[in-house]
Amino acid sequence: MGLQLSISDSILQAIRLPEQRIEQELLQELAIALYTQNVLSFGKARELAQLDKFEFGQLLAQRGVVRHYDSEELDDDLTYARSE
């Protein structure tokens, strides 16, 4: 199951970014917003943003977003560490 969002041409044209960067930037903005609101975990937010753990952590730091860390995050980190 996937989800596609529809953004009107007028809005896409109003976004002040090169066309090839728009989708990536919107995914990152959505990931940051959902993570900040505790809707997505760090792991799922970074997956949505299509960034690795380090890159997403840096992006959050650049935005001044404090990282939350709970038992689910610990489980994600342990699973990730074991897969290396």
C-alpha positions in Angstrom: 0.0 0.0 0.0 1.3 3.4 -0.9 0.0 6.9 -0.9 0.3 9.6 -3.6 -0.3 13.2 -2.8 -1.5 15.6 -5.5 0.0 19.1 -5.5 -1.4 21.6 -8.0 0.8 23.0 -10.7 0.4 26.5 -9.4 1.8 25.4 -6.0 4.7 23.5 -7.6 5.6 26.5 -9.7 5.5 28.7 -6.6 8.1 26.6 -4.8 11.4 28.3 -5.1 13.6 25.3 -5.7 15.0 23.7 -8.8 12.4 21.2 -10.2 14.7 18.2 -9.6 14.9 19.0 -5.8 11.2 19.6 -5.1 10.2 16.0 -4.3 13.2 15.3 -2.1 12.7 18.6 -0.2 9.0 18.0 0.3 9.7 14.5 1.6 12.3 15.9 4.1 9.9 18.6 5.3 7.1 16.1 5.8 9.5 13.8 7.7 10.7 16.5 9.9 7.2 17.7 10.7 5.9 14.2 11.5 8.9 13.4 13.6 8.6 16.7 15.5 4.9 15.9 16.3 5.7 12.4 17.4 3.7 10.9 14.6 6.7 9.1 13.2 9.7 7.5 14.9 13.2 8.6 14.0 13.7 5.5 11.9 10.5 5.9 9.9 11.0 9.6 9.5 14.5 9.2 8.1 13.1 6.5 5.8 10.5 8.9 4.5 13.1 11.6 4.1 15.3 9.0 2.2 18.3 9.8 4.3 20.6 7.6 6.4 20.6 7.9 10.2 23.5 10.3 10.3 22.1 12.6 7.5 18.7 12.8 9.1 20.2 13.5 12.5 22.2 16.3 11.0 19.1 17.7 9.3 17.2 17.7 12.6 20.1 19.4 14.3 20.3 22.1 11.6 16.6 22.8 12.2 17.0 22.8 16.0 14.8 19.8 16.5 15.5 17.9 19.7 15.7 14.2 19.1 13.3 12.1 21.2 14.5 8.6 22.2 12.2 5.9 23.6 12.2 2.1 23.8 10.9 1.8 20.2 13.9 3.9 19.0 16.2 1.8 21.0 14.8 -1.3 19.4 15.2 0.3 15.9 18.8 1.2 16.7 19.6 -2.3 18.0 18.0 -3.9 14.9 20.0 -1.5 12.7 23.3 -2.2 14.6 22.8 -6.0 14.2 22.2 -5.7 10.5 25.6 -4.1 9.8 
